[in-house]
Amino acid sequence: NFTYCPATGLAKGNEHSEFAGWAFPFPGVFLMEEFISEDEESEIVELMDRDDWKPSQSGRKKQDYGPKVNFKKQRLKAGSFTGLPSFSKKIVAQMKGCSVLGGFLPVEQCNLDYLPERGSAIDPHFDDWWLWGERLVSLNLLSKTVLSMSCDSDDTIQLFPTFGKENGELSPPGPLAEMSEGMNCTLSPWLVPSREVAVAVPLPRRSLVVLYGDARYKWKHAIYRKHIEHRRVCVTFRELSAEFSAGGRHEELGKELLEIALSFQGRPV
């Protein structure tokens, strides 16, 4: 019932929902359109398709480049991990130009293949917090889709009324907003339970999206079947958590895995 606007960072109530005309700040999403060119996209997918895609859950197929992990027992080792694929070296270098990705060192890459004919989807979930760090980075290839954000907490969200501007953009007004010349109208925020709010984050083809902060830790993310219209390939990169980074309990293991990952000589495990 809300749609995220990258230009303003607001989640805006959809026109035909009860929240039309209301919005709230939705922090923790960074979206860059046209992150790569069409030629780069074609080359990347062609290289992926030279390797096997393994069946995954909910009609997806996958290729994993990462360490061997048992999340339930919290055990981790390199296993047969030989690094990220060679074609990702250029993608990772380009990421350094994004303000929110300073110091981002991916230790794992997961390619997911979605097809409408297979009913491909991924249920609302949080990515693991024990191993993976704050920033989740995904490159959306071959077709547009929608990342659906939902929140199970007992918190409330404070909505603010929005007013149209000449350029069509919406912005949250202050406590007093001028409705028309010479007339002021007091605006009261509206508190709604988080559980009643769903935010759609449109992902254009070849866009890069980063989830961090609240969007990473408070909001679950999902891709629903209805938003897979054509073949879609998603390339997700993950960094290590503090436990495996400098000063963490497992710093040495983290260093070893990063060294392997950033050799860019890997094949799917």
Disulfide bonds with the S-S distance in Angstrom:
none
